[in-house]
Amino acid sequence: MRAVVEVSDLVQGYGRDPVISGLDLRVGPGAFGLLGPNGAGKSTLLRTLATASPPVRGELRVRGELVDSERSARRARRHIGYLPQDFGYFPHYTVREFVRYCAWLREVPRGEAGAATEDALGRVGLEGRAGSRMRTLSGGMLRRAGIAAAVVGGPELVLLDEPTVGLDPAQRLEFRELVRSLAGAAVVLSTHLVEDVAAVCDRVAVLAEGRVRFEGTPGELAACAVAGAPGDSALERGYMTVLASGGAPESPESRGVRVR
C-alpha cells in the first residue's frame, strides 16, 4: 500500500503527560475511520497529521517526504485538506470567499481556484448560499462550508474531525457520497458515529489512551465482538469489545487482525 501519510513512534502531547505515545500508522488512498472515546487522542493525531502540531518525538511523512521543518510542513500543506472540530473563519466573508481563501492558502493555482471553489460548494450543496455571509449560517451549514474548504482543489490527504456533527440524516447521506467521490485521496475520518465508518471506510483504527488498539477492516472489527457485548450492530459490539479488553479477543475470526 502506498502511504499518503504515516507516523512512526509518534509521541505527542502537552506538558509532561503525552496524549499519544509510541504510535505507528500508515494511511493510503481510500477512506480510513478513526474511532475512540473522548480523550483517546483522535483530534491530537489529526492535528499532527495536518502539520498543525509538530511531533514531540517520532517521524511524520506526507507523500513520502519527512516533515521536520517549517519549510517541509508548508510543502506538505499544499496537499492536505483539514477540517478540525472547531474551525476559524472571518464572519464577514461570504461562503464563496471563505472557500476560495482556503484554496489560496493551499496554493491552488489562481486559474483553477474559481472553478475548484464552485465545485467544492456544489459537492456540499451550498451553491445556493455561496453569497451568504459566514456569520449567517446555521451550525449544519457551517459544517458543510468547512467540509467544502477541506476538499477544495482536490488535496491528496483529507483530514475530517467529527465532520457530520450538526448534519441532519439526509446531509449525512450526502456526506458519505462525497467521501466516496474522493477517488485517489486518503480520507481520515475521526468520528463517534460507527455507522458512518461502516458505510464509507475501507479500514478502521480504534484509539484508546493514545495508542492504536485495533487496525483492520470494518468486517474484522465486527468479528472481534464477544457474546453479550453492548451495541446495536456487529460493528458497535466489536468496537466496544476492543475498548473493554484493550485489544481484540483471540478467536478464529480475529486471528491475523492487527491489534495492539
C-alpha positions in Angstrom: 0.0 0.0 0.0 1.3 3.4 -1.0 1.3 5.6 2.1 0.0 9.1 1.7 0.7 9.9 5.3 2.5 7.9 8.0 3.8 8.4 11.5 6.4 6.3 13.2 6.9 6.0 17.0 4.8 9.2 17.4 4.8 10.9 20.8 2.5 13.9 21.0 1.0 15.9 23.9 1.2 18.9 26.1 3.2 19.2 29.3 4.7 16.1 30.9 1.9 13.6 30.1 1.8 12.6 26.4 -1.6 12.3 24.8 -0.2 9.9 22.2 2.7 7.5 23.0 4.7 5.4 20.5 2.0 5.3 17.8 2.7 3.9 14.3 0.2 4.4 11.5 0.2 4.3 7.7 -2.8 5.6 5.6 -3.1 5.1 1.9 -5.7 6.1 -0.7 -9.3 5.4 0.4 -11.4 6.2 3.5 -9.8 5.4 6.9 -12.0 5.6 10.0 -10.7 6.7 13.4 -12.8 5.6 16.3 -12.2 6.1 20.0 -13.7 7.6 23.2 -13.3 11.2 24.2 -9.7 11.9 25.2 -8.3 9.0 23.2 -6.1 11.3 21.1 -8.0 11.4 17.9 -8.0 15.2 17.5 -4.4 15.4 18.6 -3.4 12.8 16.0 -5.3 14.7 13.2 -3.6 18.0 14.2 -0.3 16.2 13.9 -1.1 14.7 10.5 -2.2 18.2 9.3 1.2 19.5 10.4 -0.5 21.9 12.8 1.3 20.4 15.8 4.9 19.1 15.2 5.6 15.8 16.9 7.3 15.8 20.3 9.1 12.7 19.1 8.9 10.4 16.2 8.5 10.9 12.4 5.7 12.3 10.2 5.8 11.7 6.5 3.4 13.1 3.9 3.6 11.7 0.4 6.9 10.1 1.4 8.6 13.3 2.5 9.8 13.7 6.1 8.1 16.7 7.7 10.8 18.0 10.0 10.8 21.8 9.4 8.5 24.6 8.7 9.6 24.6 5.1 8.7 20.9 4.6 5.5 21.5 6.5 4.5 24.2 4.1 5.2 21.9 1.2 3.0 19.2 2.8 0.1 21.6 3.4 -0.4 22.1 -0.3 -1.7 18.6 -0.4 -3.7 18.5 2.8 -7.3 19.5 3.4 -8.1 19.7 7.2 -11.4 20.2 9.0 -10.9 20.5 12.8 -13.8 20.2 15.2 -13.8 24.0 15.7 -12.5 25.8 12.7 -11.9 29.5 12.4 -13.4 31.8 9.8 -13.9 35.5 9.1 -17.6 36.2 9.9 -18.0 38.9 7.2 -16.7 36.6 4.4 -19.2 35.1 2.1 -19.2 31.3 1.8 -17.6 31.5 -1.6 -14.9 33.9 -0.3 -14.2 31.6 2.6 -13.7 28.5 0.5 -11.7 30.4 -2.1 -9.5 31.8 0.7 -8.8 28.2 1.8 -7.9 27.3 -1.8 -5.4 30.2 -1.8 -3.9 29.0 1.5 -3.4 25.6 -0.2 -1.8 27.3 -3.2 -4.4 26.1 -5.7 -3.3 27.8 -8.9 -5.2 31.1 -9.5 -6.5 29.9 -12.8 -8.1 26.9 -11.2 -9.2 28.3 -7.9 -12.6 29.7 -9.1 -13.8 26.5 -10.7 -12.4 24.5 -7.7 -14.4 26.7 -5.3 -17.6 26.3 -7.2 -17.1 22.5 -7.4 -16.5 22.2 -3.7 -19.6 24.3 -2.9 -21.6 22.0 -5.2 -20.3 18.9 -3.5 -21.7 20.0 -0.1 -24.9 21.5 -1.5 -24.1 25.1 -0.7 -24.1 26.6 -4.2 -27.3 28.4 -3.3 -25.8 30.0 -0.3 -22.4 30.9 -1.9 -23.1 34.7 -1.4 -24.3 34.4 2.2 -22.1 35.7 5.0 -20.5 33.1 7.1 -22.0 34.6 10.3 -25.5 34.0 9.0 -25.1 30.2 8.6 -26.6 27.6 10.8 -24.4 25.1 12.6 -25.0 22.5 10.0 -24.3 24.9 7.1 -21.1 26.0 8.8 -20.0 22.4 9.0 -20.7 21.9 5.3 -18.7 25.0 4.5 -15.9 23.6 6.5 -16.1 20.3 4.5 -16.0 22.3 1.3 -12.9 24.2 2.5 -11.2 20.8 3.3 -11.8 19.3 -0.2 -11.4 22.3 -2.4 -8.7 21.8 -5.0 -8.6 18.0 -4.6 -6.0 17.5 -1.9 -4.4 14.1 -1.7 -4.9 13.9 2.1 -8.3 15.0 3.6 -8.5 15.0 7.4 -12.0 15.4 8.9 -12.6 15.7 12.6 -16.2 14.9 13.5 -17.4 16.2 10.1 -21.1 15.1 10.5 -21.8 16.9 13.8 -24.8 19.1 13.2 -25.8 17.5 10.0 -29.3 16.0 9.6 -29.7 12.4 8.3 -30.1 13.5 4.7 -27.0 15.6 4.9 -25.1 12.7 6.4 -26.0 10.5 3.5 -24.8 13.3 1.1 -21.6 13.5 3.1 -21.0 9.8 2.7 -21.4 10.2 -1.1 -18.9 13.0 -1.0 -16.3 10.8 0.7 -16.9 8.0 -1.8 -16.4 10.6 -4.6 -12.9 11.5 -3.4 -11.2 8.8 -5.6 -7.5 8.6 -5.1 -7.4 10.7 -2.0 -6.6 9.4 1.5 -9.5 10.4 3.7 -9.1 10.1 7.5 -12.5 10.4 9.2 -12.5 10.8 13.0 -15.9 10.2 14.4 -18.0 8.7 17.2 -20.6 7.5 14.7 -19.8 3.9 14.0 -22.4 3.7 11.2 -20.5 6.4 9.2 -17.4 4.2 9.4 -19.3 1.1 8.4 -20.8 3.0 5.4 -17.7 4.5 3.8 -14.4 3.3 5.3 -12.2 0.6 3.8 -10.1 0.4 7.0 -10.6 1.5 10.6 -8.4 2.0 13.7 -9.5 2.2 17.3 -7.6 4.6 19.5 -7.6 4.4 23.3 -5.3 6.2 25.7 -3.2 7.4 22.9 -2.5 4.0 21.4 -3.9 2.1 18.4 -5.7 -0.9 20.0 -7.0 -2.3 16.7 -6.4 -1.7 13.0 -8.2 -3.6 10.2 -11.3 -3.6 8.0 -14.7 -2.8 9.5 -15.6 -6.5 9.0 -12.6 -7.6 11.0 -13.6 -5.2 13.8 -17.1 -6.6 13.8 -15.7 -10.1 14.1 -14.0 -9.0 17.4 -17.3 -8.9 19.2 -17.8 -11.2 22.1 -21.2 -12.6 23.3 -23.0 -10.0 25.4 -21.0 -7.0 24.2 -23.2 -3.8 24.1 -24.1 -2.3 20.8 -26.9 -2.2 18.2 -24.8 -3.6 15.3 -21.9 -6.1 14.9 -19.5 -3.2 14.3 -20.6 -1.4 17.5 -20.2 -4.6 19.5 -16.8 -5.3 18.1 -15.7 -1.7 18.9 -17.0 -1.9 22.4 -15.2 -5.3 22.9 -11.9 -3.8 21.8 -12.3 -0.9 24.1 -13.3 -3.1 27.1 -10.5 -5.6 26.6 -7.7 -3.2 25.5 -7.5 -5.2 22.2 -9.3 -7.8 20.3 -10.0 -11.1 21.9 -8.3 -14.2 20.5 -10.8 -16.0 18.3 -10.8 -17.8 14.9 -12.4 -14.8 13.3 -9.9 -12.2 14.8 -6.7 -14.1 14.2 -4.5 -12.2 11.8 -6.1 -8.9 12.6 -3.7 -6.2 13.5 -4.3 -5.5 17.2 -2.1 -3.8 19.7 
